[in-house]
């Protein structure tokens, strides 16, 4: 009897010691590492892709022209006034009544002669020369001048841009279309849009109009929840 009991007990012990060895292998293949790695890698690329299609800033607006294969555009920038600041040439396009679109920007070291290479057969371009007095981009108080070009295959030379403290830029006047070229989005977000965004957060409605109407409703919601 004792021999049988010992044999049975030893067999049970062997079975018990075998179980822990089979459990870890089962957990390893089903671990979270493979599953966790995939979402992590999949999450990063979308973020980079979303950042790509952003609007051009003045420092990023550049024509891509192979040297010697473009059209030379040259002239002079003059200013008889006493305002100081950086000098810039903005090249803009405009369709109908749409706001102007900044497609190229060049900073000049000083007043006087300039030369820029443009893409052949580009068509109509509006060139605004201005002195950025406050360092905040073009605004209605900056000395400026306007020239409209039709870019084909022949050089455009002798363009005189005489800056004035009271320029007539027409529809290209900064702010004339409700936004300054290249700076419209920041102005809209930093203006009246910021306060509604904070007020809209508690209701979590996320709409631009409701925050203004729901300003009184926001305090009532916490009271009801309490």
C-alpha positions as CSV (number, residue, x, y, z in Angstrom):
1,X,0.0,0.0,0.0
2,X,2.8,2.4,0.9
3,X,4.6,1.6,-2.3
4,X,1.4,2.3,-4.4
5,X,0.8,5.5,-2.4
6,X,4.4,6.8,-3.0
7,X,4.1,6.0,-6.7
8,X,0.8,7.9,-7.0
9,X,2.2,10.8,-5.0
10,X,5.3,11.0,-7.2
11,X,3.3,10.9,-10.3
12,X,1.1,13.8,-9.1
13,X,4.2,15.8,-8.2
14,X,5.6,15.2,-11.7
15,X,2.3,16.5,-13.2
16,X,2.4,19.6,-11.0
17,X,6.0,20.5,-11.9
18,X,5.2,20.1,-15.6
19,X,2.3,22.6,-15.6
20,X,4.4,25.7,-14.8
21,X,6.7,24.9,-17.7
22,X,3.9,24.8,-20.2
23,X,2.2,28.0,-18.9
24,X,5.1,30.5,-19.7
25,X,5.4,29.3,-23.4
26,X,1.7,29.8,-23.8
27,X,1.9,33.4,-22.4
28,X,5.0,34.3,-24.5
29,X,3.4,33.8,-28.0
30,X,0.3,35.7,-26.9
31,X,2.3,38.6,-25.4
32,X,1.5,42.2,-26.0
33,X,4.8,43.1,-27.6
34,X,3.8,42.2,-31.2
35,X,0.4,43.8,-30.9
36,X,1.8,46.9,-29.1
37,X,4.5,47.5,-31.6
38,X,2.2,47.7,-34.6
39,X,-0.1,50.4,-33.2
40,X,2.9,52.4,-32.0
41,X,4.5,52.4,-35.4
42,X,1.2,53.0,-37.1
43,X,0.4,56.1,-35.0
44,X,3.6,58.0,-35.7
45,X,3.4,58.1,-39.5
46,X,-0.1,59.6,-39.6
47,X,1.2,62.5,-37.4
48,X,4.0,63.2,-39.8
49,X,1.7,62.9,-42.8
50,X,-0.8,65.3,-41.3
51,X,1.9,67.9,-40.8
52,X,2.9,67.8,-44.4
53,X,0.0,69.5,-46.1
54,X,0.3,72.8,-44.2
55,X,0.0,76.3,-45.8
56,X,3.2,78.1,-46.8
57,X,4.7,80.6,-44.5
58,X,6.7,83.6,-45.9
59,X,10.0,82.0,-45.1
60,X,8.9,78.8,-46.8
61,X,7.4,80.4,-50.0
62,X,10.0,79.7,-52.6
63,X,9.9,79.1,-56.4
64,X,11.9,76.0,-57.5
65,X,13.8,77.2,-60.5
66,X,16.9,75.4,-62.0
67,X,19.6,78.0,-62.4
68,X,19.8,79.4,-65.9
69,X,16.4,77.9,-66.9
70,X,14.1,80.6,-65.4
71,X,13.2,84.2,-66.4
72,X,15.2,87.1,-65.0
73,X,13.2,89.7,-63.2
74,X,15.1,92.8,-62.2
75,X,14.7,96.4,-61.2
76,X,15.1,98.8,-58.3
77,X,13.5,99.5,-54.9
78,X,13.5,103.0,-53.7
79,X,12.1,104.9,-50.7
80,X,12.4,108.6,-49.8
81,X,11.0,108.3,-46.3
82,X,12.6,107.7,-43.0
83,X,11.0,104.5,-41.8
84,X,13.3,101.6,-41.1
85,X,13.0,97.8,-41.2
86,X,13.7,94.7,-43.3
87,X,13.0,94.9,-47.0
88,X,11.0,92.2,-48.7
89,X,9.5,91.3,-52.1
90,X,6.3,89.3,-51.9
91,X,5.1,87.5,-55.1
92,X,1.4,86.8,-55.0
93,X,-1.3,85.3,-57.2
94,X,-5.0,86.0,-56.9
95,X,-8.0,84.4,-58.5
96,X,-11.2,86.5,-58.7
97,X,-12.3,87.8,-55.3
98,X,-10.2,85.2,-53.4
99,X,-7.6,86.4,-50.9
100,X,-4.1,86.7,-52.4
101,X,-1.9,83.7,-52.3
102,X,1.8,84.1,-51.4
103,X,3.9,81.9,-53.7
104,X,7.4,83.4,-53.3
105,X,9.2,85.8,-51.0
106,X,12.6,87.4,-51.2
107,X,14.4,89.5,-48.5
108,X,16.7,92.3,-49.8
109,X,19.8,93.4,-48.0
110,X,19.2,97.1,-48.8
111,X,17.3,99.5,-51.1
112,X,18.5,99.6,-54.7
113,X,18.9,97.1,-57.5
114,X,17.6,93.5,-57.3
115,X,17.3,90.5,-59.5
116,X,15.2,87.4,-59.1
117,X,14.8,84.3,-61.3
118,X,11.2,83.3,-61.9
119,X,9.7,80.1,-63.5
120,X,9.1,80.4,-67.3
121,X,5.5,80.9,-68.5
122,X,4.2,81.4,-65.0
123,X,1.6,83.9,-66.0
124,X,0.4,86.8,-63.9
125,X,2.2,87.7,-60.7
126,X,1.7,90.6,-58.3
127,X,4.9,91.9,-56.8
128,X,4.6,93.8,-53.5
129,X,7.8,95.5,-52.2
130,X,7.6,96.7,-48.6
131,X,9.6,97.7,-45.5
132,X,8.6,95.6,-42.6
133,X,8.7,98.3,-40.0
134,X,7.4,96.3,-37.0
135,X,8.9,93.0,-38.0
136,X,5.4,91.4,-38.1
137,X,5.0,90.9,-41.8
138,X,3.0,93.2,-44.2
139,X,0.5,95.5,-42.8
140,X,-1.4,98.6,-44.0
141,X,1.1,101.0,-42.3
142,X,4.2,99.7,-44.0
143,X,5.8,101.6,-46.9
144,X,5.0,99.6,-50.0
145,X,4.8,99.5,-53.8
146,X,3.1,97.2,-56.3
147,X,3.9,95.9,-59.7
148,X,2.0,93.4,-61.8
149,X,3.9,91.2,-64.2
150,X,3.1,88.7,-66.9
151,X,5.9,86.1,-66.8
152,X,6.6,84.4,-70.1
153,X,10.0,83.4,-71.6
154,X,11.6,86.9,-72.0
155,X,13.4,88.7,-69.2
156,X,11.6,91.4,-67.3
157,X,13.9,94.3,-66.6
158,X,13.8,97.9,-65.4
159,X,10.9,97.6,-63.0
160,X,11.0,100.6,-60.6
161,X,9.3,99.9,-57.2
162,X,9.0,103.3,-55.5
163,X,7.8,102.7,-51.9
164,X,5.3,105.1,-50.5
165,X,4.0,105.7,-46.9
166,X,0.5,105.7,-48.4
167,X,0.6,103.0,-51.1
168,X,-2.4,102.1,-53.3
169,X,-2.3,98.3,-53.3
170,X,-5.9,97.8,-54.1
171,X,-7.1,94.3,-53.2
172,X,-3.6,93.4,-52.2
173,X,-3.6,95.8,-49.3
174,X,-2.9,93.7,-46.1
175,X,-6.3,93.1,-44.4
176,X,-8.3,94.1,-47.5
177,X,-9.6,90.6,-47.9
178,X,-9.9,89.9,-44.2
179,X,-6.5,88.2,-43.9
180,X,-2.9,89.0,-44.6
181,X,-1.2,86.6,-47.1
182,X,0.6,83.9,-45.2
183,X,-0.6,85.1,-41.8
184,X,-4.4,84.7,-42.0
185,X,-4.7,81.5,-39.9
186,X,-2.7,82.7,-37.0
187,X,-4.6,86.0,-36.8
188,X,-7.9,84.2,-36.8
189,X,-6.9,81.8,-34.1
190,X,-5.2,84.4,-31.9
191,X,-8.1,86.8,-32.1
192,X,-11.7,86.3,-31.0
193,X,-11.5,82.6,-31.5
194,X,-9.4,81.9,-28.5
195,X,-11.9,82.9,-25.8
196,X,-14.8,80.8,-27.3
197,X,-12.5,77.8,-27.4
198,X,-11.9,77.9,-23.7
199,X,-15.6,78.4,-23.0
200,X,-16.6,75.6,-25.2
201,X,-14.3,73.0,-23.5
202,X,-16.6,72.3,-20.5
203,X,-19.8,71.6,-22.6
204,X,-17.6,69.5,-25.0
205,X,-19.9,70.6,-27.9
206,X,-16.9,71.6,-30.0
207,X,-18.9,74.1,-32.2
208,X,-17.8,77.6,-32.8
209,X,-21.3,79.2,-32.6
210,X,-22.7,77.4,-29.6
211,X,-20.1,78.7,-27.1
212,X,-21.3,82.2,-27.5
213,X,-25.0,81.2,-27.1
214,X,-24.2,78.6,-24.5
215,X,-22.2,80.9,-22.2
216,X,-25.0,81.0,-19.6
217,X,-25.7,77.3,-20.1
218,X,-22.2,76.3,-19.2
219,X,-22.5,77.1,-15.5
220,X,-25.9,75.4,-15.3
221,X,-24.4,72.1,-16.5
222,X,-22.1,71.6,-13.5
223,X,-24.9,72.5,-11.1
224,X,-27.1,69.8,-12.5
225,X,-24.3,67.3,-12.4
226,X,-23.6,68.1,-8.7
